[in-house]
């Protein structure tokens, strides 16, 4: 089962060691630092701190004799469907029409919101605070 609330990896860095052999003997050792980063435009790659083609970075990773993850950056986890449903119910109890829940959350965060389940914990708290400010009686309903 896929857990959609699990944070995605935004960036990961590996240290690689590749042993070049001739007639079974190691003749050269190559070390690389490979970083792959998720961007809105797609996956960007760096090798030894310099931008490169994704295919080259993947080739280095696949051809290495030893690969070690040295760093990664994760996307902030989301609140998920269960907590989003609860937030929808609280908005409905406060009197926010169901068709306006995303717009209400967007007003609270000052950006478009297309899914309450995709909100981070901080986002959800900001929406809750905005809801309580606009409709003080909703605190009692929670």
LUMVEXTI-480181 format. One record per atom (N, C-alpha, C): atom name; x, y, z; residue in three letters. Coordinates in pm, 1 decimal. Layout:
BEGIN
CA,X,Y,Z,ala
...
end
This chain:
BEGIN
N,84.2,-118.0,0.0,unk
CA,0.0,0.0,0.0,unk
C,88.7,124.2,0.0,unk
N,56.8,220.5,-84.5,unk
CA,133.7,344.0,-89.5,unk
C,88.2,438.2,19.8,unk
N,182.7,492.5,92.6,unk
CA,153.3,591.0,196.3,unk
C,180.1,728.1,136.7,unk
N,73.6,798.2,97.8,unk
CA,91.2,927.0,31.3,unk
C,137.3,1035.2,127.1,unk
N,138.0,1007.3,257.3,unk
CA,184.7,1108.4,351.6,unk
C,335.1,1096.6,376.4,unk
N,399.0,993.4,323.8,unk
CA,544.1,978.0,341.8,unk
C,615.4,1087.4,263.1,unk
N,714.7,1149.4,323.0,unk
CA,782.8,1258.0,252.7,unk
C,864.4,1207.4,135.1,unk
N,860.2,1282.9,24.6,unk
CA,941.2,1249.3,-92.7,unk
C,1081.0,1305.5,-72.9,unk
N,1175.4,1242.2,-137.1,unk
CA,1312.7,1291.5,-134.2,unk
C,1325.8,1403.6,-236.6,unk
N,1373.2,1518.5,-192.6,unk
CA,1394.3,1631.1,-283.6,unk
C,1534.7,1628.8,-342.3,unk
N,1630.1,1581.4,-263.4,unk
CA,1768.6,1577.9,-308.5,unk
C,1841.4,1466.1,-235.8,unk
N,1930.9,1397.9,-307.5,unk
CA,2011.0,1293.3,-245.4,unk
C,2151.5,1299.3,-303.9,unk
N,2251.8,1281.1,-217.3,unk
CA,2392.1,1284.5,-258.3,unk
C,2458.4,1152.6,-222.1,unk
N,2537.9,1101.3,-316.3,unk
CA,2611.1,976.7,-297.1,unk
C,2760.2,1000.9,-318.3,unk
N,2840.5,925.8,-246.1,unk
CA,2983.8,915.1,-274.0,unk
C,3000.9,780.3,-343.1,unk
N,3069.4,780.4,-457.0,unk
CA,3090.0,655.8,-530.3,unk
C,3238.2,626.0,-544.5,unk
N,3269.5,498.4,-552.6,unk
CA,3405.2,453.1,-581.7,unk
C,3392.8,351.4,-695.0,unk
N,3465.0,376.9,-801.3,unk
CA,3465.9,286.9,-915.9,unk
C,3608.0,236.7,-936.4,unk
N,3621.5,105.7,-942.9,unk
CA,3752.5,44.5,-962.9,unk
C,3764.9,1.7,-1108.6,unk
N,3860.0,61.9,-1180.0,unk
CA,3885.9,22.6,-1318.7,unk
C,3986.5,-91.3,-1316.3,unk
N,3953.4,-199.0,-1387.1,unk
CA,4038.5,-318.1,-1385.6,unk
C,4089.8,-350.1,-1525.5,unk
N,4207.5,-409.6,-1527.4,unk
CA,4263.6,-462.6,-1650.6,unk
C,4323.2,-598.9,-1614.7,unk
N,4278.0,-701.1,-1682.4,unk
CA,4323.5,-838.0,-1654.2,unk
C,4305.7,-873.8,-1506.6,unk
N,4195.6,-824.5,-1447.1,unk
CA,4164.6,-856.7,-1308.9,unk
C,4232.6,-770.0,-1205.3,unk
N,4329.9,-690.9,-1245.8,unk
CA,4401.6,-605.3,-1150.5,unk
C,4343.9,-463.3,-1155.5,unk
N,4332.3,-400.3,-1039.6,unk
CA,4283.5,-262.6,-1033.3,unk
C,4393.7,-169.9,-1083.0,unk
N,4362.0,-93.2,-1187.3,unk
CA,4460.9,-1.5,-1244.1,unk
C,4428.6,144.2,-1211.5,unk
N,4304.8,168.9,-1170.9,unk
CA,4266.4,305.3,-1138.3,unk
C,4144.9,301.9,-1045.9,unk
N,4142.1,394.2,-951.3,unk
CA,4027.3,412.2,-863.6,unk
C,3971.4,551.6,-889.0,unk
N,3841.5,557.0,-920.9,unk
CA,3776.2,686.0,-945.0,unk
C,3671.2,709.5,-837.0,unk
N,3671.6,829.7,-781.5,unk
CA,3573.2,868.2,-680.4,unk
C,3491.9,985.3,-733.8,unk
N,3361.4,979.0,-711.1,unk
CA,3272.1,1086.6,-754.5,unk
C,3174.2,1118.6,-642.1,unk
N,3129.2,1241.3,-642.2,unk
CA,3017.0,1282.4,-559.1,unk
C,2903.6,1314.7,-655.0,unk
N,2794.3,1240.4,-644.9,unk
CA,2680.6,1255.6,-735.8,unk
C,2560.9,1306.5,-655.6,unk
N,2496.8,1412.5,-705.2,unk
CA,2377.5,1466.5,-640.7,unk
C,2265.2,1474.0,-743.5,unk
N,2149.7,1419.5,-707.4,unk
CA,2029.3,1432.0,-789.4,unk
C,1928.7,1513.8,-710.4,unk
N,1869.0,1613.6,-777.2,unk
CA,1776.5,1704.8,-712.0,unk
C,1646.9,1714.1,-791.3,unk
N,1535.2,1697.3,-721.8,unk
CA,1403.1,1710.6,-784.8,unk
C,1368.7,1859.1,-793.2,unk
N,1335.4,1907.2,-912.0,unk
CA,1294.8,2046.1,-933.2,unk
C,1162.9,2046.2,-1009.2,unk
N,1095.3,2160.1,-1016.8,unk
CA,972.1,2165.0,-1097.0,unk
C,996.0,2128.5,-1243.9,unk
N,1118.0,2150.0,-1292.2,unk
CA,1150.5,2119.8,-1432.0,unk
C,1190.4,1974.0,-1451.7,unk
N,1210.4,1898.9,-1344.7,unk
CA,1252.9,1759.7,-1354.0,unk
C,1371.7,1733.5,-1262.8,unk
N,1441.7,1624.1,-1286.6,unk
CA,1557.4,1587.0,-1204.5,unk
C,1682.0,1654.9,-1261.2,unk
N,1754.4,1723.3,-1173.8,unk
CA,1881.0,1785.1,-1212.7,unk
C,1994.1,1707.5,-1147.6,unk
N,2106.1,1697.1,-1219.4,unk
CA,2219.0,1618.2,-1171.1,unk
C,2344.4,1703.1,-1158.1,unk
N,2425.4,1665.3,-1060.5,unk
CA,2557.6,1725.2,-1041.7,unk
C,2656.0,1611.8,-1014.7,unk
N,2775.2,1626.0,-1070.7,unk
CA,2884.2,1534.3,-1040.9,unk
C,3001.6,1619.8,-996.2,unk
N,3049.9,1590.1,-877.5,unk
CA,3160.5,1665.5,-817.1,unk
C,3131.3,1815.5,-814.0,unk
N,3006.7,1849.7,-784.6,unk
CA,2967.6,1989.2,-768.2,unk
C,2939.3,2064.3,-896.2,unk
N,2947.4,1998.3,-1011.3,unk
CA,2921.7,2064.7,-1138.7,unk
C,2801.3,2001.1,-1206.7,unk
N,2717.4,2085.9,-1266.6,unk
CA,2599.2,2036.5,-1336.6,unk
C,2641.6,1944.7,-1450.9,unk
N,2561.9,1839.3,-1471.3,unk
CA,2590.7,1746.7,-1580.8,unk
C,2460.0,1686.3,-1629.9,unk
N,2469.4,1608.8,-1736.1,unk
CA,2352.6,1538.3,-1789.3,unk
C,2309.1,1430.8,-1689.9,unk
N,2180.3,1413.5,-1677.4,unk
CA,2125.7,1312.6,-1587.2,unk
C,2178.0,1173.4,-1622.7,unk
N,2185.9,1144.5,-1751.7,unk
CA,2232.1,1012.1,-1795.0,unk
C,2373.4,983.4,-1745.6,unk
N,2460.0,1083.6,-1746.0,unk
CA,2597.9,1063.6,-1697.6,unk
C,2598.2,1031.7,-1548.1,unk
N,2520.5,1107.1,-1471.3,unk
CA,2515.1,1085.0,-1326.3,unk
C,2461.8,945.8,-1294.5,unk
N,2357.0,905.2,-1363.2,unk
CA,2298.6,772.7,-1340.7,unk
C,2398.1,664.1,-1381.0,unk
N,2470.3,686.7,-1490.2,unk
CA,2571.6,591.1,-1534.8,unk
C,2681.5,573.1,-1429.8,unk
N,2724.8,681.7,-1369.1,unk
CA,2825.7,673.3,-1263.1,unk
C,2772.5,592.6,-1145.3,unk
N,2647.4,619.7,-1106.7,unk
CA,2587.7,547.1,-994.4,unk
C,2574.4,397.4,-1024.9,unk
N,2529.9,365.8,-1145.6,unk
CA,2510.1,225.2,-1181.4,unk
C,2641.3,150.3,-1199.9,unk
N,2746.2,219.5,-1243.7,unk
CA,2873.0,154.2,-1270.6,unk
C,2968.5,147.9,-1153.0,unk
N,2931.0,212.2,-1042.8,unk
CA,3021.0,218.3,-927.4,unk
C,3028.5,84.3,-855.1,unk
N,3145.7,57.4,-799.7,unk
CA,3163.8,-62.3,-718.5,unk
C,3111.8,-42.1,-576.8,unk
N,3116.2,81.4,-530.4,unk
CA,3067.5,112.9,-395.6,unk
C,2992.8,246.2,-401.7,unk
N,2872.6,248.6,-347.7,unk
CA,2788.7,368.8,-346.8,unk
C,2739.6,389.8,-203.6,unk
N,2761.4,510.3,-151.2,unk
CA,2720.0,542.6,-14.7,unk
C,2639.1,671.8,-15.5,unk
N,2518.6,668.3,41.1,unk
CA,2438.9,790.1,54.4,unk
C,2502.2,875.2,164.0,unk
N,2532.2,1001.2,131.7,unk
CA,2595.1,1088.8,230.4,unk
C,2503.0,1200.4,278.1,unk
N,2400.0,1231.0,199.6,unk
CA,2307.1,1336.9,240.6,unk
C,2177.3,1322.8,163.7,unk
N,2069.7,1368.6,225.0,unk
CA,1942.4,1377.3,153.5,unk
C,1855.5,1482.7,218.4,unk
N,1770.9,1541.7,136.6,unk
CA,1676.3,1642.0,183.0,unk
C,1537.4,1588.5,151.8,unk
N,1452.6,1583.1,253.8,unk
CA,1317.2,1531.9,236.8,unk
C,1217.3,1645.6,232.4,unk
N,1113.0,1623.7,155.0,unk
CA,1000.7,1716.3,151.6,unk
C,929.6,1707.8,286.3,unk
N,876.3,1817.7,332.2,unk
CA,802.9,1816.2,459.0,unk
C,683.9,1721.3,447.4,unk
N,658.9,1638.0,548.2,unk
CA,546.4,1544.9,541.1,unk
C,412.9,1619.6,540.0,unk
N,314.4,1558.0,478.4,unk
CA,181.8,1618.7,469.8,unk
C,89.8,1561.7,577.3,unk
N,-24.1,1627.5,597.4,unk
CA,-114.9,1584.8,703.8,unk
C,-196.8,1462.5,665.6,unk
N,-212.7,1434.8,538.4,unk
CA,-283.1,1314.9,494.2,unk
C,-434.7,1331.0,491.7,unk
N,-499.3,1227.3,443.4,unk
CA,-644.3,1231.3,419.4,unk
C,-726.5,1238.4,547.4,unk
N,-686.9,1166.4,650.2,unk
CA,-766.9,1161.9,772.9,unk
C,-774.6,1299.7,837.6,unk
N,-659.4,1364.6,852.4,unk
CA,-659.6,1498.2,914.8,unk
C,-723.0,1600.5,822.5,unk
N,-707.0,1583.3,692.0,unk
CA,-769.8,1675.7,597.1,unk
C,-922.0,1666.4,607.9,unk
N,-974.0,1544.6,621.4,unk
CA,-1118.4,1526.8,635.3,unk
C,-1169.5,1596.3,761.1,unk
N,-1090.2,1587.6,867.3,unk
CA,-1128.9,1653.8,992.5,unk
C,-1129.8,1805.6,974.2,unk
N,-1031.7,1857.9,902.6,unk
CA,-1026.2,2001.6,875.9,unk
C,-1144.9,2043.7,789.6,unk
N,-1181.2,1961.5,690.9,unk
CA,-1300.5,1989.3,609.3,unk
C,-1425.4,1995.3,698.7,unk
N,-1438.4,1898.2,790.5,unk
CA,-1555.8,1896.5,879.9,unk
C,-1560.1,2020.9,968.7,unk
N,-1444.3,2062.2,1020.0,unk
CA,-1440.0,2181.3,1105.1,unk
C,-1477.1,2306.5,1026.1,unk
N,-1432.4,2315.0,903.4,unk
CA,-1469.4,2430.2,819.6,unk
C,-1619.7,2430.1,793.8,unk
N,-1675.2,2311.5,768.0,unk
CA,-1819.6,2301.2,743.8,unk
C,-1897.7,2342.3,868.5,unk
N,-1854.3,2297.7,986.9,unk
CA,-1921.3,2336.8,1111.9,unk
C,-1915.0,2486.4,1135.8,unk
N,-1804.8,2547.8,1091.6,unk
CA,-1789.1,2692.0,1110.4,unk
C,-1877.6,2770.2,1014.5,unk
N,-1923.6,2703.4,907.6,unk
CA,-2010.1,2770.5,811.7,unk
C,-1943.1,2803.0,679.8,unk
N,-1822.1,2754.0,658.7,unk
CA,-1754.9,2775.5,531.3,unk
C,-1816.3,2676.4,431.3,unk
N,-1876.5,2725.1,321.9,unk
CA,-1936.0,2633.2,223.6,unk
C,-1831.6,2536.4,168.6,unk
N,-1872.9,2412.5,141.7,unk
CA,-1778.0,2308.8,99.6,unk
C,-1701.2,2347.4,-26.6,unk
N,-1762.0,2419.6,-115.8,unk
CA,-1694.8,2462.0,-238.0,unk
C,-1589.9,2569.7,-215.8,unk
N,-1585.4,2622.4,-94.8,unk
CA,-1489.9,2729.2,-65.3,unk
C,-1378.2,2687.4,30.4,unk
N,-1371.4,2561.3,68.0,unk
CA,-1269.4,2517.0,163.0,unk
C,-1127.8,2542.4,111.3,unk
N,-1103.2,2510.1,-15.8,unk
CA,-968.5,2528.8,-70.3,unk
C,-934.8,2676.9,-84.0,unk
N,-1034.1,2755.1,-122.2,unk
CA,-1013.4,2899.6,-130.3,unk
C,-987.2,2960.1,6.3,unk
N,-1059.2,2910.1,107.9,unk
CA,-1038.1,2956.6,244.6,unk
C,-897.6,2924.3,291.6,unk
N,-854.1,2799.8,267.9,unk
CA,-718.3,2758.9,305.4,unk
C,-615.7,2840.8,227.6,unk
N,-643.9,2866.3,100.6,unk
CA,-554.4,2947.4,19.0,unk
C,-542.6,3089.7,71.9,unk
N,-653.5,3144.9,119.6,unk
CA,-650.5,3279.6,177.6,unk
C,-567.4,3280.1,305.9,unk
N,-578.6,3174.1,383.1,unk
CA,-501.3,3164.3,507.1,unk
C,-351.8,3155.4,478.9,unk
N,-315.0,3088.3,368.9,unk
CA,-173.5,3064.6,337.7,unk
C,-118.4,3161.0,233.4,unk
N,-207.1,3240.3,173.1,unk
CA,-169.2,3336.8,69.6,unk
C,-103.9,3267.8,-50.2,unk
N,-161.4,3154.2,-87.9,unk
CA,-118.7,3080.0,-206.7,unk
C,-230.2,2982.1,-243.5,unk
N,-231.8,2934.7,-366.9,unk
CA,-336.6,2839.4,-405.5,unk
C,-324.6,2707.7,-328.7,unk
N,-439.2,2651.9,-291.3,unk
CA,-443.7,2522.0,-224.4,unk
C,-540.2,2434.7,-304.2,unk
N,-491.7,2317.1,-346.0,unk
CA,-573.0,2226.5,-425.6,unk
C,-609.6,2099.6,-349.4,unk
N,-547.6,2078.3,-234.3,unk
CA,-575.0,1960.1,-153.1,unk
C,-536.9,1990.3,-8.9,unk
N,-630.7,1969.5,82.3,unk
CA,-597.4,1986.8,223.9,unk
C,-505.4,1874.7,270.5,unk
N,-517.5,1756.7,211.8,unk
CA,-431.7,1644.1,249.1,unk
C,-285.3,1671.8,217.7,unk
N,-258.9,1760.9,122.5,unk
CA,-121.7,1792.8,82.7,unk
C,-59.8,1903.3,168.3,unk
N,-134.1,1954.8,265.8,unk
CA,-80.0,2058.7,353.1,unk
C,23.9,1999.1,448.4,unk
N,123.5,2077.8,480.2,unk
CA,219.0,2036.1,583.2,unk
C,156.8,2065.9,719.8,unk
N,221.7,2017.7,824.2,unk
CA,172.6,2043.5,960.0,unk
C,163.5,2194.1,985.2,unk
N,265.9,2266.9,947.1,unk
CA,266.1,2412.5,966.0,unk
C,154.0,2480.4,889.2,unk
N,130.8,2434.6,765.3,unk
CA,21.5,2489.6,684.8,unk
C,-112.9,2464.1,752.4,unk
N,-133.1,2341.6,799.5,unk
CA,-259.7,2305.8,863.2,unk
C,-283.1,2390.0,987.9,unk
N,-178.0,2413.3,1063.9,unk
CA,-192.1,2496.8,1184.1,unk
C,-227.0,2641.1,1148.0,unk
N,-168.6,2690.9,1038.1,unk
CA,-199.4,2827.5,993.3,unk
C,-344.9,2837.8,947.2,unk
N,-393.5,2735.4,876.9,unk
CA,-534.2,2734.0,833.0,unk
C,-625.8,2727.4,954.6,unk
N,-590.3,2643.1,1052.9,unk
CA,-670.1,2631.6,1175.6,unk
C,-675.2,2765.8,1249.1,unk
N,-560.7,2832.2,1260.4,unk
CA,-556.6,2962.3,1329.0,unk
C,-643.0,3064.2,1255.2,unk
N,-637.6,3063.5,1122.6,unk
CA,-718.0,3154.4,1040.8,unk
C,-866.3,3124.7,1058.5,unk
N,-900.6,2995.5,1064.1,unk
CA,-1039.6,2954.0,1084.2,unk
C,-1089.1,3000.5,1221.1,unk
N,-1006.4,2983.7,1323.7,unk
CA,-1044.6,3026.0,1458.5,unk
C,-1058.2,3177.3,1468.6,unk
N,-974.8,3247.8,1394.3,unk
CA,-982.8,3394.4,1394.2,unk
C,-1109.7,3441.5,1324.2,unk
N,-1143.5,3376.7,1213.1,unk
CA,-1263.0,3416.0,1136.4,unk
C,-1391.3,3368.2,1204.4,unk
N,-1386.0,3251.8,1268.1,unk
CA,-1502.3,3192.5,1332.6,unk
C,-1463.8,3144.6,1472.3,unk
N,-1459.9,3233.1,1572.5,unk
CA,-1412.2,3197.3,1707.2,unk
C,-1488.5,3080.1,1770.0,unk
N,-1613.5,3060.1,1734.8,unk
CA,-1693.5,2952.1,1793.7,unk
C,-1645.3,2813.4,1750.3,unk
N,-1565.9,2806.5,1643.0,unk
CA,-1522.1,2676.0,1593.0,unk
C,-1428.3,2606.7,1693.9,unk
N,-1361.4,2684.4,1779.2,unk
CA,-1273.8,2622.6,1880.7,unk
C,-1352.1,2527.8,1969.5,unk
N,-1473.0,2565.2,2003.6,unk
CA,-1556.4,2481.5,2089.7,unk
C,-1600.5,2353.7,2017.2,unk
N,-1614.1,2361.7,1882.9,unk
CA,-1658.2,2245.9,1804.1,unk
C,-1546.1,2143.3,1789.1,unk
N,-1423.5,2189.5,1805.0,unk
CA,-1309.5,2097.8,1788.2,unk
C,-1299.9,2015.9,1911.2,unk
end
